[in-house]
Structures are given as structure tokens and as C-alpha cells.
Amino acid sequence: MRRDLSTGSYMPFMGDVCFDPGTAFLMFSLATAAGGAVSAVGAIQQGQAAKAAGEYNAAVAERNASVTRAQTAADVLAKSREKAMHLGELRAQFGANGLDFSDSALDVFQDHATQAEYDAKLTQYKGNLRAAGYGEEAILQKMGAKSASTAGYIGAGSAVLGSVSKIAGSMPGSSLTAA
């Protein structure tokens, strides 16, 4: 602080340059506002980056669900073909051994056919569960992306309000305290 000889009051200075209180307050206010603006832009950019990451993760999860459904359909088809071949071999063995489809031979054949159907349905069920899990993950990622974007804007608003509060608290005669 340096004493102004004309008024007798003390004034802030930087080296040999003196500032009257109004100029000093204006400079402080501008610096605080600029800092708040930079923080606000950073918060928005952070929110947008998190949103983009969430949207990307959601797209990956949706792709995984689609691939899982296609893979499941292929697995079910492969199991059905495998079981059909097995049942054909079983029928050929019955014929080669002179068995007809009487009670016990028919029971064995039906047991194999039932097991084949069960295996195909179990494969379909497991694939549907995996695909549903990826679908739920995609929904959660989208929700997270939306929340991240909103949080970025809330953070920006908070930064701006914090700067305004700091400026208001530093005004001469203010009873506010800076945050």
C-alpha cells in the first residue's frame, strides 16, 4: 500500500504503479469473472466428454447385444443340426441292429429327441439373458451420459455463481463473505 499524498488515503500499488480502489476492485472483479468463466467452460467440457464416453459405451453394449443374439441363433441352429444328425445315426443303428421302433427303442429315441430340444432351448435362454444384460448396460450407459452432461452444466453454473459471490463479497461495504 502506498499513501496518496493528495487525499491522504492508502492505495494498492504494483511496483511504481498505483491503483485507486475502484480500479483495483474492477481488476479483481475481471480476474475473478475470467476464472469463473474458465471453470464453467471446463465443467461443461468435462460433462460433454463424460457424455460422449457414456454414449460410446452404450453403443458398444448395444452392438454386443446384437452380436450375442446373432451368435445365439447360430448356436441354436448348430445344436439342432447336431442333434438331428445324432437322432439320424441313432435311427440307423436301430435299423442296423434289426430293432424296430417298439416300446423300448422308441423310448430311447424320444429321450434323445427331448434332450436335444431341451439343449436348444437352454442355449436360446442363455443367449437371451446375455443379450438382455447388454441391453440393460446400454440403457444405464445412456442414463449416465445424460447425467454427466447435466452435471457439467450444473458445475458451470456453480462456477459462475461462485465467482459472482466472490466479487459481491469483496465489494466495499459488503457484508457477504467470499466462498
C-alpha positions as CSV (number, residue, x, y, z in Angstrom):
1,M,0.0,0.0,0.0
2,R,1.2,3.5,-0.7
3,R,-0.2,6.7,0.7
4,D,-1.8,9.1,-1.8
5,L,-0.5,12.5,-0.7
6,S,-3.4,14.4,-2.3
7,T,-6.1,12.5,-0.4
8,G,-4.1,11.0,2.5
9,S,-5.6,7.6,1.8
10,Y,-3.7,4.4,1.2
11,M,-3.9,2.9,-2.3
12,P,-2.8,-0.5,-3.6
13,F,0.1,-0.5,-5.9
14,M,2.2,-2.7,-8.1
15,G,5.7,-1.5,-8.2
16,D,5.6,2.2,-9.1
17,V,2.0,2.0,-10.4
18,C,-0.7,3.0,-8.0
19,F,-4.4,2.0,-8.4
20,D,-7.3,3.7,-6.9
21,P,-9.7,1.4,-5.0
22,G,-12.2,1.5,-7.9
23,T,-9.6,0.3,-10.4
24,A,-8.3,-2.3,-8.1
25,F,-11.8,-3.6,-7.5
26,L,-12.5,-3.7,-11.2
27,M,-9.3,-5.6,-11.9
28,F,-10.1,-8.1,-9.1
29,S,-13.7,-8.5,-10.5
30,L,-12.5,-9.1,-14.0
31,A,-9.9,-11.6,-12.9
32,T,-12.5,-13.4,-10.7
33,A,-15.0,-13.4,-13.5
34,A,-12.5,-14.8,-16.0
35,G,-11.5,-17.5,-13.6
36,G,-15.2,-18.4,-13.1
37,A,-15.7,-18.4,-16.9
38,V,-12.7,-20.8,-17.4
39,S,-14.0,-23.1,-14.7
40,A,-17.5,-23.0,-16.2
41,V,-16.2,-23.9,-19.7
42,G,-14.0,-26.7,-18.1
43,A,-17.1,-28.1,-16.3
44,I,-19.1,-28.1,-19.5
45,Q,-16.3,-29.8,-21.5
46,Q,-15.8,-32.4,-18.8
47,G,-19.6,-33.1,-18.8
48,Q,-19.6,-33.4,-22.6
49,A,-16.6,-35.7,-22.6
50,A,-18.3,-37.9,-20.0
51,K,-21.5,-37.9,-22.0
52,A,-19.6,-38.9,-25.2
53,A,-17.9,-41.7,-23.3
54,G,-21.2,-42.9,-22.0
55,E,-22.8,-42.8,-25.4
56,Y,-19.9,-44.7,-26.9
57,N,-20.2,-47.4,-24.1
58,A,-23.9,-47.6,-24.7
59,A,-23.3,-48.1,-28.5
60,V,-20.8,-50.9,-27.7
61,A,-23.2,-52.6,-25.3
62,E,-26.0,-52.4,-28.0
63,R,-23.6,-53.9,-30.5
64,N,-22.7,-56.7,-28.0
65,A,-26.4,-57.4,-27.5
66,S,-26.9,-57.6,-31.3
67,V,-23.9,-59.9,-31.8
68,T,-25.0,-62.1,-28.8
69,R,-28.4,-62.5,-30.4
70,A,-26.9,-63.5,-33.7
71,Q,-24.4,-65.8,-32.1
72,T,-27.2,-67.4,-30.0
73,A,-29.3,-68.0,-33.2
74,A,-26.3,-69.7,-34.8
75,D,-25.6,-71.8,-31.7
76,V,-29.2,-72.9,-31.6
77,L,-29.1,-73.8,-35.3
78,A,-25.9,-75.7,-34.8
79,K,-27.3,-77.6,-31.8
80,S,-30.4,-78.5,-33.7
81,R,-28.4,-79.8,-36.7
82,E,-26.1,-81.7,-34.4
83,K,-29.0,-83.3,-32.6
84,A,-30.8,-84.1,-35.8
85,M,-27.7,-85.9,-37.1
86,H,-27.4,-87.7,-33.8
87,L,-31.0,-88.9,-34.0
88,G,-30.5,-90.0,-37.6
89,E,-27.5,-92.0,-36.5
90,L,-29.5,-93.5,-33.7
91,R,-32.3,-94.5,-36.0
92,A,-29.7,-96.0,-38.4
93,Q,-28.2,-98.0,-35.6
94,F,-31.6,-99.3,-34.5
95,G,-32.2,-100.4,-38.1
96,A,-28.8,-102.0,-38.5
97,N,-29.3,-104.0,-35.3
98,G,-32.7,-105.1,-36.5
99,L,-34.7,-103.1,-34.0
100,D,-37.9,-101.5,-34.9
101,F,-39.5,-98.6,-33.1
102,S,-41.1,-100.6,-30.4
103,D,-41.6,-99.6,-26.8
104,S,-38.0,-99.5,-25.5
105,A,-36.3,-98.3,-28.7
106,L,-39.0,-95.6,-29.2
107,D,-38.5,-94.5,-25.6
108,V,-34.7,-94.2,-26.1
109,F,-35.3,-92.2,-29.3
110,Q,-37.8,-89.9,-27.7
111,D,-35.5,-89.3,-24.7
112,H,-32.7,-88.2,-27.1
113,A,-35.2,-86.0,-29.1
114,T,-36.4,-84.4,-25.8
115,Q,-32.9,-83.8,-24.6
116,A,-32.0,-82.3,-28.0
117,E,-35.0,-79.9,-27.7
118,Y,-34.0,-79.0,-24.1
119,D,-30.4,-78.3,-25.1
120,A,-31.6,-76.0,-27.9
121,K,-34.0,-74.1,-25.6
122,L,-31.3,-73.8,-22.9
123,T,-28.9,-72.3,-25.4
124,Q,-31.5,-69.9,-26.6
125,Y,-32.4,-68.9,-23.0
126,K,-28.7,-68.3,-22.0
127,G,-28.2,-66.2,-25.1
128,N,-31.3,-64.2,-24.4
129,L,-30.1,-63.5,-20.9
130,R,-26.7,-62.3,-22.2
131,A,-28.3,-60.1,-24.8
132,A,-30.7,-58.6,-22.2
133,G,-27.7,-57.9,-19.9
134,Y,-26.0,-55.9,-22.7
135,G,-29.3,-54.1,-23.4
136,E,-29.6,-53.1,-19.7
137,E,-26.0,-52.0,-19.8
138,A,-26.7,-49.8,-22.8
139,I,-29.6,-48.2,-21.0
140,L,-27.5,-47.5,-17.9
141,Q,-24.7,-46.0,-20.0
142,K,-27.2,-43.7,-21.8
143,M,-28.6,-42.6,-18.4
144,G,-25.0,-42.0,-17.2
145,A,-24.2,-40.0,-20.3
146,K,-27.3,-37.7,-19.8
147,S,-26.4,-37.3,-16.1
148,A,-22.8,-36.4,-16.9
149,S,-24.0,-33.7,-19.4
150,T,-26.4,-32.3,-16.8
151,A,-23.7,-32.4,-14.1
152,G,-21.4,-30.4,-16.4
153,Y,-23.9,-27.6,-16.8
154,I,-24.6,-27.6,-13.1
155,G,-20.9,-27.4,-12.4
156,A,-20.6,-24.5,-14.9
157,G,-23.5,-22.7,-13.1
158,S,-21.8,-23.3,-9.8
159,A,-18.5,-21.9,-11.0
160,V,-20.2,-18.7,-12.3
161,L,-22.2,-18.3,-9.1
162,G,-19.1,-18.8,-7.1
163,S,-17.3,-16.0,-9.0
164,V,-20.3,-13.7,-8.6
165,S,-20.4,-14.4,-4.9
166,K,-16.7,-13.8,-4.6
167,I,-17.0,-10.5,-6.4
168,A,-20.0,-9.4,-4.4
169,G,-18.3,-10.3,-1.2
170,S,-15.3,-8.2,-2.0
171,M,-17.3,-5.1,-2.8
172,P,-16.5,-2.2,-0.4
173,G,-19.1,-2.1,2.4
174,S,-20.4,-5.6,1.6
175,S,-21.4,-7.9,4.4
176,L,-21.1,-11.0,2.3
177,T,-18.1,-13.2,2.7
178,A,-16.4,-14.8,-0.3
179,A,-16.9,-18.6,-0.7
